Amino acid sequence: MPVPVSAPSFQSVTQPIEQRYRQYAQKAAQWTKQYEARGGKVYCGAGCFHCCDMPIRLSLAEALIVAQALDPAAATRVAAHAHKVQANARSAPDEESYVERHRQEVGFCPLLDRASGSCTQYAARPTRCRDTFSAFPARYCAAGAWEQMTPHERRDYQREVARTPGTDGEVHFIAPLEHLSEPVWITASKSMRQHWRMEVWGDFWNLTTLAADPQFMQAVERGQGRAAWQRASTLNLSHPVTLEIEEV
């Protein structure tokens, strides 16, 4: 079902997020320019999609932006993916298994165009898809990359990460570009609290599907966390790993 985008409360929630997205893009571009001028390299680029099978956490405010951008066919694909995520959340014995199985079995985001390697909803993508950048070649981002390394290769990897500027010294992703996105998370939290008297966080595809459900969003608008959870349960989209509702 389409999201009732004309609802003023939805626009008032999402507009501050969209403004933060624009600010982040400007700051990230400036930081990257300086980083590259010092000899750093960002390996991410058009057509690279090895990270697009990772679990993604976002706010309901961000999910609304995505949901409003989808046509019915894309929304159907996202909903099918959400149910695969739910099945994984219910059966995974621990967080590590959940992440591994998400990448290996749940698979790539349904909004990814595998032929071109591009996101079909690039302008609406959530924060985590905006701030994840690699200081290493794409093969290191692929699922199973660490597991397939020999002990010698793992030691080499750890040494290279430790001496590569921009990383946190443990993994090859560029930490400052993630830190620059923190105002988006803070704004999402404040916006949801202000307009809904609650915060809703969870899985990307789960929340994007729920954002398109009028009954779920009606409960959220009314600040009725229990009713929102019950509606998600009716849709088979409620699990503590994929849906967090906190009334304030």
C-alpha positions as CSV (number, residue, x, y, z in Angstrom):
1,M,0.0,0.0,0.0
2,P,1.3,3.5,-0.7
3,V,2.3,5.7,2.2
4,P,-0.1,8.6,2.7
5,V,2.5,11.2,1.9
6,S,0.2,14.1,2.2
7,A,0.0,13.7,5.9
8,P,1.6,16.9,7.3
9,S,3.0,15.0,10.3
10,F,5.0,12.7,8.0
11,Q,6.5,15.6,6.1
12,S,7.4,17.4,9.3
13,V,9.2,14.3,10.6
14,T,11.1,13.6,7.3
15,Q,12.1,17.1,6.2
16,P,14.7,17.6,9.0
17,I,16.2,14.2,8.0
18,E,16.4,15.2,4.4
19,Q,18.1,18.4,5.4
20,R,20.7,16.5,7.4
21,Y,21.3,14.2,4.4
22,R,22.2,17.3,2.3
23,Q,24.5,18.6,5.0
24,Y,26.2,15.2,5.4
25,A,26.8,15.0,1.7
26,Q,28.6,18.4,1.8
27,K,30.7,17.6,4.8
28,A,31.6,14.1,3.5
29,A,32.7,15.5,0.2
30,Q,34.8,18.1,1.9
31,W,36.4,15.6,4.2
32,T,37.0,13.1,1.4
33,K,38.7,15.8,-0.7
34,Q,41.1,16.6,2.1
35,Y,41.7,12.9,2.8
36,E,42.6,12.2,-0.8
37,A,44.8,15.3,-0.9
38,R,46.8,13.7,2.0
39,G,47.2,10.5,0.0
40,G,44.2,8.6,1.3
41,K,42.0,6.6,-1.1
42,V,38.3,5.8,-1.0
43,Y,37.7,2.6,-3.0
44,C,33.9,2.9,-3.2
45,G,32.4,3.9,-6.5
46,A,29.7,3.5,-9.1
47,G,29.0,-0.2,-9.7
48,C,30.5,-1.4,-6.5
49,F,27.9,-3.2,-4.4
50,H,29.7,-5.8,-2.1
51,C,28.3,-4.1,1.0
52,C,24.7,-4.2,-0.3
53,D,24.0,-7.6,1.4
54,M,24.7,-6.3,4.9
55,P,22.0,-5.8,7.5
56,I,21.0,-2.1,7.7
57,R,19.5,-0.4,10.8
58,L,17.6,2.8,10.4
59,S,14.9,5.0,12.0
60,L,11.3,4.9,11.0
61,A,11.7,8.6,9.9
62,E,14.3,7.4,7.3
63,A,12.2,4.5,6.3
64,L,9.3,6.8,5.5
65,I,11.6,8.6,3.0
66,V,12.4,5.4,1.3
67,A,8.8,4.1,1.3
68,Q,7.5,7.3,-0.2
69,A,9.9,6.9,-3.1
70,L,8.9,3.3,-4.1
71,D,6.5,2.2,-6.8
72,P,4.3,-0.8,-6.1
73,A,6.6,-3.3,-7.7
74,A,9.6,-2.1,-5.6
75,A,7.5,-2.0,-2.5
76,T,6.5,-5.7,-3.1
77,R,10.1,-6.7,-3.5
78,V,11.1,-4.9,-0.3
79,A,8.2,-6.6,1.6
80,A,9.3,-10.0,0.4
81,H,12.9,-9.2,1.5
82,A,11.5,-8.1,4.9
83,H,9.9,-11.5,5.5
84,K,13.2,-13.2,4.7
85,V,14.9,-10.9,7.2
86,Q,12.2,-11.9,9.8
87,A,12.8,-15.6,9.2
88,N,16.5,-15.1,9.8
89,A,15.9,-13.1,13.0
90,R,13.7,-15.8,14.4
91,S,16.1,-18.7,13.7
92,A,19.6,-17.2,14.1
93,P,21.1,-18.4,17.4
94,D,23.2,-15.2,17.9
95,E,24.1,-11.9,16.4
96,E,27.1,-13.1,14.5
97,S,25.0,-15.9,12.8
98,Y,22.3,-13.4,12.1
99,V,24.7,-11.1,10.2
100,E,26.4,-14.0,8.4
101,R,23.2,-15.6,7.3
102,H,21.8,-12.2,6.2
103,R,24.7,-11.8,3.9
104,Q,24.8,-15.4,2.6
105,E,21.2,-16.4,2.6
106,V,18.9,-13.3,2.8
107,G,21.1,-11.7,0.2
108,F,21.4,-8.4,-1.6
109,C,19.0,-5.5,-1.2
110,P,16.1,-5.7,-3.6
111,L,16.6,-2.1,-4.5
112,L,20.0,-2.9,-6.0
113,D,20.2,-3.2,-9.8
114,R,22.6,-6.1,-10.1
115,A,23.3,-5.4,-13.8
116,S,24.7,-1.9,-13.2
117,G,25.6,-2.3,-9.6
118,S,23.6,0.9,-8.8
119,C,21.0,1.6,-6.2
120,T,17.6,2.3,-7.8
121,Q,16.6,4.6,-4.8
122,Y,20.0,6.3,-4.4
123,A,18.5,9.7,-3.5
124,A,16.3,8.1,-0.7
125,R,18.8,5.6,0.7
126,P,19.2,5.6,4.5
127,T,22.1,6.9,6.5
128,R,24.1,3.7,6.8
129,C,24.1,3.4,3.0
130,R,25.4,7.0,2.8
131,D,28.2,6.8,5.3
132,T,29.8,3.4,4.6
133,F,33.1,3.8,2.7
134,S,36.1,1.5,2.3
135,A,39.8,2.3,2.5
136,F,40.5,-1.1,0.9
137,P,39.6,-2.6,-2.5
138,A,36.1,-4.0,-2.9
139,R,37.0,-7.6,-2.4
140,Y,37.5,-7.0,1.3
141,C,33.9,-5.9,1.6
142,A,32.5,-9.1,0.1
143,A,30.7,-11.6,2.3
144,G,33.1,-14.3,3.6
145,A,36.2,-12.2,2.8
146,W,37.7,-12.6,6.3
147,E,36.7,-16.3,6.6
148,Q,38.4,-17.1,3.3
149,M,41.7,-15.5,4.4
150,T,44.6,-17.7,5.5
151,P,46.1,-16.9,8.9
152,H,49.0,-15.1,7.2
153,E,46.6,-13.0,5.1
154,R,44.6,-12.1,8.2
155,R,47.8,-10.8,9.9
156,D,48.7,-8.8,6.8
157,Y,45.2,-7.4,6.7
158,Q,45.3,-6.4,10.4
159,R,48.7,-4.7,9.9
160,E,47.5,-2.8,6.9
161,V,44.3,-1.6,8.6
162,A,46.3,-0.5,11.6
163,R,48.5,1.8,9.5
164,T,45.9,3.0,7.0
165,P,44.7,6.6,7.8
166,G,41.0,7.0,8.3
167,T,40.2,3.5,9.7
168,D,39.5,2.8,13.3
169,G,42.5,0.4,13.3
170,E,40.4,-2.7,13.4
171,V,38.4,-2.8,10.1
172,H,38.9,-1.2,6.7
173,F,35.9,1.1,6.7
174,I,36.5,4.8,6.9
175,A,35.5,5.8,10.5
176,P,35.4,9.7,10.1
177,L,32.8,9.4,7.4
178,E,30.6,7.4,9.7
179,H,31.1,9.8,12.6
180,L,30.1,12.7,10.3
181,S,26.6,11.1,10.0
182,E,25.8,11.2,13.7
183,P,23.7,14.4,13.4
184,V,21.3,12.5,11.1
185,W,20.7,9.9,13.9
186,I,20.3,12.6,16.5
187,T,17.9,14.5,14.3
188,A,15.8,11.4,13.6
189,S,15.6,10.7,17.3
190,K,14.4,14.2,18.2
191,S,12.0,14.4,15.3
192,M,10.3,11.1,16.2
193,R,10.0,12.1,19.8
194,Q,8.6,15.5,19.0
195,H,5.9,14.3,16.6
196,W,5.1,10.8,17.8
197,R,6.2,10.7,21.4
198,M,8.1,7.6,20.6
199,E,11.2,6.3,18.8
200,V,11.0,3.5,16.2
201,W,14.2,1.8,15.0
202,G,14.9,-1.4,13.2
203,D,15.7,-3.3,10.1
204,F,15.7,-1.3,6.8
205,W,13.4,-3.5,4.8
206,N,11.1,-4.3,7.8
207,L,10.6,-0.6,8.7
208,T,10.2,0.4,5.0
209,T,7.4,-2.1,4.7
210,L,5.7,-1.0,7.9
211,A,6.0,2.7,6.9
212,A,3.8,1.9,4.0
213,D,1.1,0.4,6.2
214,P,-1.6,3.0,7.2
215,Q,-2.7,1.1,10.3
216,F,0.8,0.8,11.6
217,M,1.5,4.5,10.9
218,Q,-1.8,5.6,12.5
219,A,-0.8,3.9,15.7
220,V,2.7,5.5,15.6
221,E,1.1,9.0,14.9
222,R,-1.0,8.5,18.0
223,G,1.9,7.5,20.1
224,Q,0.5,4.0,20.7
225,G,3.5,1.8,20.8
226,R,1.7,-1.3,21.8
227,A,-0.9,-0.9,19.0
228,A,2.0,-0.4,16.5
229,W,3.7,-3.5,17.7
230,Q,0.5,-5.5,17.5
231,R,-0.1,-4.3,13.9
232,A,3.5,-5.3,13.0
233,S,2.8,-8.7,14.6
234,T,-0.3,-9.1,12.5
235,L,1.9,-8.5,9.4
236,N,4.5,-11.0,10.7
237,L,7.0,-8.1,10.9
238,S,7.7,-8.0,14.7
239,H,10.8,-9.2,16.3
240,P,13.2,-7.5,18.8
241,V,16.0,-7.7,16.3
242,T,14.1,-6.0,13.5
243,L,11.7,-3.6,15.3
244,E,12.3,-1.5,18.4
245,I,9.6,0.8,19.7
246,E,10.3,3.1,22.7
247,E,7.5,5.3,24.0
248,V,8.7,8.6,25.7
